[in-house]
Amino acid sequence: MKYGFVLPWGDARTAADLAAIAEAHGWDGFFVWEPVWGVDAWVALAAAAMTTSRIRLGTMLTPLPRRRPWDLAGQSAAVDNLSGGRLILSVGLGAAHAGWLAFEPDPGRRTRAQLLDEGLDVLTGLWAGQPFEYEGRHYRITPSDFMPPPPPVQRPRIPIWVVGGWPARRSMARAARYDGWLPNVVGKGAAGPATPDQIQAGVRWIRDFRTMEGLPVDGYDVICEGTTPAGDAAAGAEVVRPWREAGATWWIDADWSVAREAVRDYAEDRLRAGPPVEK
């Protein structure tokens, strides 16, 4: 299992400083979230790339339906190049919260799902290089040789982790076609984070789906998140154990309750204590 940390608040300089601390203390990934209006995630990741050499960097997560996919393709390719091929892109429908609705109307879940599917098509198509053209419900692209950026370092693409709502087949199939599953539960009275039992069932479903589609099973990631205590590796390992046994390949420490004014001290303490691995 690999271990990551999400910075809940903080500017680009904070991200750069904390990513270096995370790398020095054995973490495998450092992530930032992408707001509609706030600290730019891609500036923060670029800053973090300049202070690190090993650790994976990424978003947790990018609401792709509200992004222009060609903008995101250029930003993500630039950070992948800057970091020497260490970027992970996490995407989902995006939650229609007040921080989004203050600036943009919600087109509805169905439209967001269409935009997510088409956005993924456009992203991966542009990463692959020109000529690329696309005709969808929402996006139309014609081939262009006007100063295309360098492609990402990682091939065949930057790894993409996708939110999949268990047990919704269409949502799960979308996640299964890419490189990692960010689990969520959907359905009447059952929406929210997945349990270890649901993770285990989802992992079996994804393995069967990828086998039927002729996609490799090995190397596919399953990402779970929660909080573990600093300074007590044994207790942290016990928190993570059910998720690891259910099939998770990444544990992401994410505490969204930390106050903005306390986040620097919290993050430094948690990162310096190291990931929740019993020694």
N, C-alpha and C positions, 0 to 999 in steps of 0.2 A: 504494500500500500504506500501511496505517496501522500504528502501532507502540505496543505496550503493555508494561506491566511488572507482574509479580506480586510482591507482598510475601510472602516465604515465612514470616516470623515477625514479630510486633510487635503492640503494643496499639493502641487507637483513636487515642491521641495521636500515636504513630509514623506511623500511616496518614495522619492529617491533615497532619502535617509533610511527609511524603515525597510525598504527592499534590500539594501546592503546588510542591515542587521539580520534580516531573515536568512539571507544567503550564508552569512557567517555562522549561523546557529543551526544549520542543518535542515531548514525547510526546503521543500521542493518547488513551491509556487507562491507567488505574491500577486494578489488581484485587487482591482479597484472596480467600483461600480460606475455606471454611465448614466448621469442624470440628463433630463431634458434641458435644464438650466442649472449650472453649477460648475464645479471644477471639471475641466475637460479631461476625460479619461485618457485620451490619446496623448495629450501633453504629459500627463502624469506617468503614463507607461514609458514614454520616450525618456523622461527624466530617470526613471528607475532602470531603464536599459543601460544608461550611461554609468551607473554606479555598481553594476553587477556583471557577472560573466557566466554564471551557471544556472541560476534559478529561473524557472518558467515564469512568464508574466502574462497577465490576461485580464479580461473583463469578467465581472460577475454581477450582472450580466448586461449585454447590449440589447436594448429593445429594437430589434431590427425593423419591425413594421413602421416605425416613425423615422427611420434613417433613410437617406438616399443611398442605395447600395453601392453606387459608383464612388461616392465620397468615402464610405466605409472601406471599400476595396483598396483605395489609395492609402488611407490612414493605416490600415492593418498591414499592408505590404511594406509600408515605410518602417513601421515599428519592428516587423519581422526581420527586415534587413538590418536595421540599427542594432538589434539584439543578437544578431548572428543566428537567427532561426529559433527563437525561444518563445514565440507568442502562442497563446491559446485564445480563441475567440468563443465566448459563450453567448448564445442568443436565445430569445424567447419572444412570445407575443408582446410582452411588456404589460405591466399592471396599469390600468387607467386610473391612476391616483391623482390627487390634487396638484402635485407638481408637474404633471403632464397636462391635465385639463385646464390649467391656468393659461396655457399657451396654444393648445391645439385641441380640437374636438376629437372625441373617440369615434372612429368610423364603425365600431362594432366588432365583436369577436370574430365573426365570419370573415370580414374584410381584413382584419389583422392577420388571420391565418393565411389568407391568400397572399398578402403582402410578405409574410414570412417565407412562404414557399418560393415566391418569385424572387425575393431578395436573396435567398440562398442560391438560386440558379444564377443570378447575375453576379454575385460575389465570386463564386467558384469559376464562372466563365471568364470574368475579367482577370482573375489571378492566373488562369491558364495562358493568357496572352491574346494578342490580336492575330487574325481577324476574329471578332466575336460579334454575333448579332442575336437578338432576342425579341420575340413577339409574345407578350403576355397580356393578361387582362389590365394590368396596372402599369407595366413598364414596356417600352419599345426602345430597342437599341440597335443602331446600325454600326457596321464596322468603322473604326476610326484609327488612323495612324498619326493622330495629332499628339505628339510628345507623350506616348504611353510611359508610365513609370516602370522601373525594374520589377520583375515578378518577385513574389516572396521567395525566401531562401528555402523554406520547407516544401517538399514535394511528396505526394502530388498536390498537397494544399496545406495551408495552415490548419491545424486541428480545430474542428468545430464541435463544441458541446452544445446540445440542443435540449431545451426543456421538453419533456414528454409527460403528458398527463395520463397516469395509469387509472383505469384500464382502457382508455379511449384508443381504439386501434389506429385511427388516422394520425393522431398526435404521437403515439408510440412509434409508428412506422417512420414518421419524419425524423425522430431522434435516432432510430436504428440505422438509418441510411448514412448517417454522418459518423462522428468519431467518439461521441460520448453522450451519456444520458444524464441530464439533470432532472431528478425525479420530482414529480408532484402528483397529487391525487385529485381526480376530478369526479364529479358525479353528485347526485343529490345527497346532501347531508354528509358528504365525505371529502369535501375539498380541503386541501392543505398539504402539509408535508407527509411524505410516505413513511410507513413503519418498516422495520427490518423485514417482516414477512412480506410486505408488498414489494420491497426491493428485490427480494429473492424471487418472487413470482415474475416480476418485470424482467429480471436478468434472464430467466429461462425463456421468456417470450422473445426477447431480443436475440438471444442465441439461435433460437429456432428460425426467426425471421431472417437473420443474416445468412444462415445456412441455406435456406430456401432461395435467397436472392443471389447466392454465390459470392457473398462478401465474407472476408475473414472474421473469425470470432476473436482470435488472439489479438491483443492490443487495443480492444475496445474498452473505453473507460466508463465507469459508473461513479458518479460524484455525489457524496453526501456531505451535509454541513451541520454544524452545531457548535457548542462551546465546550472547551475543556479547561481545567484549572492550570494556572502557571505554577511551576515548582513542585508538582506532584505527578510525575510521569506515569506512575502505576495507576493512579486514579483516572488520568486521561486515557490511558490505554484501555481501561475497563469501559469507559464511555464509548470508545470507538469500536470495541470488540464485536458487538452485535451487527454493526454495519459491515465490518470487514467479513464476517462469517456469512453475511447475506449476499456478498458478491461485490461490494464497493471496492473500487481501486484507488480512489482519492478521498481523503477526509479534508474538508475545508473548515478551519476555525473561523467562525463568523458570529460576532456579537453586535447586533444592530441596536442594542439598548444603551450603548455607551454614550454619554453626553459629549458634545463636541469639544468642550473645554478640557475634558479628561482623556481624550482619545490618544494623545501622544504618549502620556505616561502608561496608559493601559497597553497600548500596542508594543511599546518598548519592553515592558515587563513580560508580556506574553511571548514575544518573539525571542527574547534572550533566554527564556526558559527552555526553548526548543520544542519540537513537535511532540505530540502525546505518544511517545514510543517508550515502553518499559525497558529500562537498561539493565 
